[in-house]
Amino acid sequence: DLYHLGAMKIGVTSLPPLGCLPAAITLFGNHQQGCVTRINSDAQGFNKKITTAAGNLQKQLSGLKIVIFDIYKPLYDVVKAPANYGFAEARRGCCGTGIV
């Protein structure tokens, strides 16, 4: 029972900008440039829900500390401006096989 465990700390990672993955762009991008907005919107919606759920759990369970590690924004920033982070390319798959 979680109530009897005392203090507990949990770290949860948010979803990344899945619409910016090369596979998502190839499969769902309809030959457009840029990330797939619909998929990124779904990831952001999930991230909001997980943040709300974590807050609700913390209110219900004393001693519980949940930290959400937001990886969406930092990774999105790298995709949008790779040179700012020391990368030359952030939009192509690394393996060079197929169109992904």
C-alpha positions in Angstrom: 0.0 0.0 0.0 1.5 3.4 -1.1 0.2 5.1 2.1 2.5 3.0 4.3 5.6 3.4 2.2 6.5 6.8 3.5 8.0 9.4 1.2 8.3 8.3 -2.4 9.8 10.1 -5.4 8.9 9.3 -9.0 10.3 10.9 -12.2 8.2 10.8 -15.4 9.4 11.8 -18.8 7.1 13.7 -21.1 6.6 12.6 -24.7 9.0 14.1 -27.2 7.8 15.9 -30.4 6.8 12.7 -32.1 5.6 14.5 -35.2 9.2 15.6 -35.8 10.6 12.1 -36.0 11.8 11.3 -39.6 9.6 8.2 -39.7 6.5 10.3 -38.7 7.3 12.9 -41.4 7.8 10.2 -44.0 4.6 8.2 -43.1 2.2 11.0 -42.2 3.7 14.3 -43.5 2.0 14.1 -46.9 5.2 15.3 -48.6 5.2 18.6 -46.7 8.2 20.1 -45.0 8.3 20.3 -41.3 6.9 18.3 -38.4 3.5 16.6 -38.5 1.4 19.1 -36.5 -1.4 16.6 -35.6 1.1 14.1 -34.0 2.8 16.9 -32.1 -0.6 18.1 -30.8 -1.4 14.7 -29.6 1.9 14.5 -27.8 1.4 17.9 -26.2 -2.2 16.8 -25.1 -0.8 13.7 -23.5 1.9 15.7 -21.7 -0.8 18.1 -20.3 -2.8 15.1 -19.1 0.2 13.4 -17.4 1.0 16.7 -15.6 -2.6 17.0 -14.4 -2.6 13.4 -13.3 0.7 13.8 -11.4 -0.7 16.8 -9.6 -3.9 15.0 -8.6 -1.9 12.0 -7.3 0.3 14.3 -5.2 -2.8 15.9 -3.7 -4.2 12.5 -2.8 -1.1 10.8 -1.5 0.9 12.6 1.1 4.6 11.9 0.8 4.5 11.4 -2.9 6.7 13.6 -5.1 6.3 13.3 -8.8 8.7 15.3 -11.1 7.8 15.6 -14.8 10.9 15.8 -17.0 9.8 17.9 -20.0 11.8 16.7 -23.0 9.3 18.0 -25.6 10.4 21.6 -25.7 14.2 21.0 -25.6 14.0 18.5 -28.4 11.6 20.6 -30.5 14.0 23.5 -30.2 16.9 21.3 -31.5 14.8 20.2 -34.5 13.8 23.8 -35.3 17.3 25.3 -34.9 19.9 22.5 -34.9 22.9 24.8 -35.4 22.2 26.5 -32.1 23.0 23.2 -30.4 26.0 22.2 -32.5 24.2 20.0 -34.9 24.2 20.3 -38.7 21.1 18.2 -39.3 18.1 17.3 -37.2 15.5 16.3 -39.8 16.9 13.1 -41.4 17.3 9.6 -40.2 20.8 8.6 -39.3 21.1 5.4 -41.2 20.6 6.6 -44.7 18.3 3.7 -45.7 15.1 4.3 -47.5 13.3 7.6 -47.4 13.0 7.8 -43.6 
